Amino acid sequence: MNDGFDIYTIIFAALALFVFWKLRSVLGTRTGNERPPQDPFVGRPQSDPANDKVIPLPQRTTEQAAPKPAPDVDEPAGPRWAGVAEPDTPVARGLDQIAEAERGFDAKEFLVGARAAYEMIVTAFAAGDRKTLKPLLAREVFESFSAAIADRENRGETVESNFVSIEKAEIAAAEAANRTAQVTVRFVSKLITATRDRTGAVIDGSPTEIADLVDVWTFSRELNARDPNWRLISTEPL
């Protein structure tokens, strides 16, 4: 047997080579569960085909890095009665009185209701419809309207009326006193109306021409009452 190259040298060399190969095969293999070495919020390069178990993480955008501040919710409010009354005017001060006495008061909603009531009252009066008129009018106004309808009926007259539009409805005055709110509204409207006698002849107005009307009506209601309805307490044609 050769002194420099015996059987034990060969065995130990083979064993060392086997151990080195096993260690290299284990350390050089990725399982996909390793912690990525870079910042996880920084975009990773495209995956290498030799390392396709590594999943790129999303890039950190500018919005993620610095979220936008929430909008300021304490923006200054506009005038209280914007679109209804100019600030520091008698109308605005009167509306303030009503709102202070009754928190649920809304001037814009009131005008919506006033427009609807105006059209209903004008139409019902022309048709002689007392049933529709009664809940919308104060007692004195209802009696006056009812008397006018009765006179017309006694003369055998009829009224034809077609509402075209309400061009404008604006608050002209407002106040709260003695637990009662009063709001005066100036209406500008367009109407086709004609009054006929017993024979059918037109004695007033026109069945084809549009007439321009301007009326100033005052509505009233008891403050904080269960009944939310406003009633017409006076009319003034202009």
Secondary structure, DSSP 8 states (H G I E B T S, - for coil): --TTS-HHHHHHHHHHHHHHHHHHHHHT---S-S--SS-TTS------GGGTT--------HHHHS------S------TTTTTS-TTSHHHHHHHHHHHH-TT--HHHHHHHHHHHHHHHHHHHHHT-HHHHGGGB-HHHHHHHHHHHHHHHHHT-EEEEEEEEEEEEEEEEEEEETTEEEEEEEEEEEEEEEEE-TTS-EEEE-SSS-EEEEEEEEEEEETT-S----EEEEEEE-
